[in-house]
Amino acid sequence: MINLINWVKCFLQNWVIDLTFDDKRQKLKKIIIEILQDLSISLILFLIYIQYLFSKIHAKIENLQSLSYIDDITLYVKKKNIDKNVKTLKNAAKIAFTWAKKNAVQFNDSKSELIHFESHKAALNQTIILLNNMIIKSKICVRWLEVWLNRKLNFRVHVQMKIAAVTRTLHSLFKLMNSEWKLNVKSEKQLYLTCITFISDYDVEIWWNNQKSHAIKLCKLQNTALRKILKAFWTLFIDVMQIEVEISSMKVQLNQKCKNYAIKVVELSEKHSIRKRMLISYSSQYATELNLNLNASKYLN
């Protein structure tokens, strides 16, 4: 433990720098700077430092839950009355900013966001006032961990954003495919799978529920890419192009990703945070049966 404390102390204090010009290197010189946020160790130390904040909030406020990913902190409450929700969040924000002031932690007020997952437009008028009198207005849509959440939780905005990103990336790939390098079909397919599906399928396990409107938009983009890869005419059947390039339809791809994720969830421990958030009807009995089937499949092949 002492070695760990000494190592952290050394990391925070002993910063040096040297400059090199025309192959001439200067001597090391001590500098005093702020800790870089992008360093992985900085993020770990930050999480350790603020762990007492959550316990303090939960001790004073009931029915409040928190989600955090590194420095992205979310406080949310589930009640049917919007006024009570706003009051609870105001108290939580007051505790958080008071604790931050006492412990030399600074929250970025400009990045603070508020959203009510409610279909009525009256919820947009509910705001929160911070200790510095900054007003946080309710938004129609917020982004958390690259997932766009709107107040109706239908993920339409998220799909629109991903389709726009895919369209921009496709145009860039088309320029590369039209270059003098003349990539072959295999290389162009690899570019598509690496650059496009990574964007279109991001967190698909959350929002995909066989929505026909989402599937049609994604299929159009994939069909455009397949025609470009194969240099095919617009009259060529889609099924033929999918077989030629060995890429399944978009609906099959999305369903397969969801099934693969379901298998991963089943194999998790019942104490895992994801399993705890599953529906009550999702009992451990299914996990046992599926694990038995998975283990048996090793011997059936």
Summary of the structure (lengths in Angstrom):
residues: 301
radius of gyration: 25.6
end to end distance: 49.8
largest distance: 71.7
contacts: 688
relative contact order: 0.05
helix: 56%
strand: 11%
